[in-house]
C-alpha cells in the first residue's frame, strides 16, 4: 500500500540544518522565505560553516516525503531540465536566455522521526502577479508580447523534452533575483509527461478529472478531463496574454461555476477573431492575441506547434528589457450582458447572416486575420487527414463528426459598433472544435 499523503505544510526544520543531496553535496538551511500548498521554501547555501546570508543565490524547497507535487517537479527537472541540456539547447537555438530555473540537486532527509524530500534551486525574486496587482491587473502591450515570445521559447524546450507545464499563470512567473528584468516559468508541480518515450497520450475525455488547473486559464481540453498537451499549454498562454493585456477576462464573474467558465471559453474560441478583438483596451489592441488563439484553434490534440510561427504572431516593435511600468488608460470591466442599444443591431446582424456584402466595413488587419485563420484550419485538416471533429457544448460528451458540415455556416459575425468590451456570457449553443 502506498504511504498516506500528509496534509498541510511540513513542520519546519531548524535554522542551520544540514542537508546532503544525492550527489553528496551539502546544503545549509537559512530562514523560511515562502511556502506553497504543501512545501516550505528556505534560503540555502553550500557554505555550511557559516549562517546563510540574506543575499544568498540558492533556495531549497522542502515537503514531506509522502507528498506528490515536489516529487513531480523533481522528476521534471531530472528528466527534462538538466543545466547542461538547457545550455546546449540555447546554443543550438541561438538564445541568450531561457526562462527555466536552474536545478542544483535534491535528496531525502529525516528529522524528529519525520521524512522530508528537498530540492535545491536558483533563488528567484517576486512573481509577476504582484506586478499585475500593482498595475491594476494590466501590463503594457509591448511587455505582454515580449513575455509571450519568451514563454513560447520555454514551452518549446519543455515540449521537446516530453513535458507540458499545464499551469501557466502570473503567480508562476518569477523575476530573477539578481536580474529582475528576466522572467522564469516556475512551479512544475502540475507538469505532465504527455509523450513518454515518444508515444503521445491518446485523446480521452474524463469528466471525473474535468476543470483541472487554475480555472481562469485552464485549457478547454482540461475542462473536459483530457490529459494536458502542447496545444493546451499554448491555449493557457493565450488566455494569460489576454488577461495581462486587458486586465480582466470575460468569465471573471462566473469563476465559481467551472461549467460556465468552460462555456464562455468555448464561445470565445468559436467566434475568433471578433471575440478577442472587441476586448481591446485604451491604446492596446488585442489583434496579436486574437491571431495567436486562432492558430491554437487549428491544432489537433497531438499536433506539434510551429513555435517560430507562433513567435512571429506575437512580434512587437519594442525589444530590449521588459517594461513593467503602469500602462496608460483604464482597463475597465468586461460586461456579462449586452447593453440595450446593441440588441437591435445584434438581431439585424443575425438576420443578415454572414454574407460579406452585408457586413460593416472591416479593416485590413481583421480581413487578413480571418483569411489566415481559414487557411490555417484547412492546412491542418489536410495534414491530419481527417475532418475537424466538433462537439456541441451541451452534448452528451460523444463526438459528432457530422457537425463539421455546418462549419461554413458558423462564421464569426462582425463586431457591432456598440460592442466596447467582451462577449456575452449568457447561454448560447455553438459548435466547438475538439
Secondary structure by P-SEA (a helix, b strand, c coil): cccccccccccccccbbbbbccccbbbbbccccccccccccccccccccccccccccbbbbbccccccaaaaaaaaaaccccaaaaaaaaaaaccccccbbbbccccccccccbbbbbbbbccccccaaaaaaaacccccaaaaaaaaaaaaaaaaaaaaaccccccccccccccccccccccccccccccccccccccccccccccccccccccccccccccccccccaaaaaaaaaaaaaaaaccccccccccccaaaaaaaaaaaaaacaaaaaaaccccccaaaaaaaaaaaaacccccccaaaaaaaaaccccccccccccccccbbbbbccccccaaaaaaaaaaacccccccccccaaaaaaaaaaaaaaaaaaaaacccbbbbbccccccccccccccccccccccccccccccccccbbbbbbcc
